[in-house]
């Protein structure tokens, strides 16, 4: 009498969570860089004179530029070919979703990095530029970079542009 082996439980929970959780963890780790960098900058030099108008303008342009780049290239994926087996379609879709999520995360974090550089490059040296970039960068992160049904649907739209099924939402557990 042979017994079938009992599958070991996934450290990520259900199979759908096993696909989604690593993407969420990578996205959060990359996104946390902006917060940590800002905290260190504020701790190192607690004095905060009013930044120059040019410094503020550069940070605002970085925020708008990041938002535009996220919309323009952050969801851009090639369409899946017709006739792709479900397993291959799922794996390819997950790979594209992961790579575009990391790209969107980096683009959402970019204004904070610009603000960090600007806080040293322009006189008076002020970390207040980070207080402009952080809320905008966090909003971009939450809206565009955090893996959600909305971001999955946006990537899925590109993957299914030629009519092939991607199964992305199902693989991530959103459907």
C-alpha positions in Angstrom: 0.0 0.0 0.0 1.7 3.2 -1.1 0.8 6.4 0.4 0.9 9.6 -1.5 3.3 12.1 -0.1 1.8 15.0 1.8 2.7 18.3 0.1 4.6 20.6 2.3 2.8 23.9 3.0 4.1 26.9 1.1 5.7 29.6 3.3 3.6 32.1 1.3 0.2 30.4 2.1 -2.1 29.4 -0.8 -0.7 28.9 -4.3 -2.1 32.3 -5.4 -0.4 34.0 -2.5 2.8 32.2 -3.4 2.8 34.2 -6.7 1.8 37.5 -5.2 3.7 37.7 -1.9 7.2 37.8 -3.4 6.2 40.6 -5.7 4.8 42.5 -2.8 7.9 41.9 -0.7 10.3 43.1 -3.4 8.1 46.2 -4.1 8.0 47.1 -0.4 11.8 46.6 0.0 12.6 48.8 -2.9 10.0 51.4 -1.9 11.3 51.5 1.7 14.6 52.9 0.4 13.1 56.3 0.0 11.7 56.4 3.5 15.0 55.3 5.0 17.1 57.7 3.0 14.8 60.6 4.0 15.0 59.6 7.7 18.8 59.5 7.6 19.0 62.9 5.9 16.7 64.5 8.5 18.6 62.9 11.4 22.0 63.9 10.1 21.1 67.6 9.7 18.0 68.5 11.7 18.2 72.2 10.7 15.9 73.0 7.8 16.1 76.4 6.2 13.6 77.1 3.4 14.9 75.6 0.2 15.5 77.7 -2.9 12.8 78.1 -5.5 14.9 76.2 -8.0 15.3 73.3 -5.7 11.5 73.1 -5.2 10.9 73.4 -9.0 13.3 70.6 -9.7 11.6 68.3 -7.2 8.1 69.2 -8.6 9.4 68.5 -12.2 10.7 65.1 -10.9 7.3 64.2 -9.5 5.5 65.1 -12.6 8.1 63.4 -14.8 7.9 60.2 -12.7 4.1 60.2 -12.9 4.2 60.6 -16.7 6.9 57.9 -17.1 4.9 55.5 -15.0 1.9 56.0 -17.2 3.9 55.9 -20.4 6.3 53.0 -19.8 5.4 51.5 -16.4 2.6 49.3 -17.8 4.1 48.6 -21.2 4.3 44.9 -22.0 4.3 42.9 -25.2 1.1 41.1 -26.2 1.2 37.3 -25.6 1.1 35.1 -28.7 -2.1 33.1 -29.5 -2.0 29.4 -28.7 0.3 29.7 -25.7 -0.4 27.0 -23.1 -1.9 28.2 -19.9 1.2 27.3 -17.8 3.4 29.3 -20.1 1.0 32.2 -20.3 0.8 32.4 -16.5 4.6 32.2 -16.1 5.2 34.8 -18.8 2.5 37.1 -17.4 3.9 36.8 -13.8 7.4 37.6 -15.1 6.2 40.7 -16.9 4.0 41.8 -14.0 7.0 41.5 -11.6 9.4 43.4 -13.9 6.9 46.2 -14.5 6.1 46.4 -10.8 9.8 46.9 -10.0 10.1 49.5 -12.7 7.0 51.4 -11.4 8.4 51.2 -7.9 11.8 52.6 -9.0 10.0 55.4 -10.9 7.8 56.2 -7.9 10.9 56.4 -5.7 12.9 58.6 -8.2 11.5 62.0 -7.0 12.7 61.2 -3.5 16.2 60.5 -4.7 16.1 63.7 -6.7 15.0 65.6 -3.6 17.8 64.0 -1.6 20.4 65.1 -4.1 18.8 68.6 -4.4 18.9 68.9 -0.6 22.7 68.9 -0.8 23.3 70.5 -4.2 21.5 73.8 -3.8 22.0 76.4 -1.1 20.6 76.7 1.4 21.0 73.0 2.1 17.6 71.9 3.2 15.9 68.5 3.6 12.5 70.2 3.2 12.6 69.2 -0.4 12.1 65.7 0.8 8.8 66.8 2.4 7.6 67.7 -1.0 8.8 64.6 -2.7 7.9 62.0 -0.1 4.1 62.4 -0.2 4.0 62.5 -4.0 6.4 59.5 -4.2 4.4 57.5 -1.7 1.2 58.3 -3.6 2.8 57.2 -6.8 4.0 54.0 -5.1 0.6 53.2 -3.6 -1.4 53.9 -6.8 1.0 52.4 -9.4 3.6 50.2 -7.8 1.9 48.2 -5.0 0.6 45.0 -6.6 -3.2 45.3 -6.7 -6.1 44.2 -8.8 -5.9 47.6 -10.6 -2.2 47.3 -11.5 -2.7 43.6 -12.6 -5.6 44.6 -14.8 -3.5 47.4 -16.4 -0.7 44.9 -17.2 -3.2 42.3 -18.3 -4.6 44.7 -20.8 -1.3 44.9 -22.6 -0.6 41.2 -22.4 -4.0 40.4 -23.9 -3.9 43.1 -26.5 -3.9 40.6 -29.4 -6.7 38.5 -27.8 -4.6 35.8 -26.0 -5.5 34.9 -22.4 -2.8 35.9 -19.8 -4.4 34.4 -16.6 -2.5 37.0 -14.6 -5.3 38.0 -12.3 -6.1 34.4 -11.5 -2.4 33.6 -10.9 -2.2 36.5 -8.5 -5.4 35.5 -6.7 -7.3 38.7 -7.7 -10.1 36.7 -9.4 
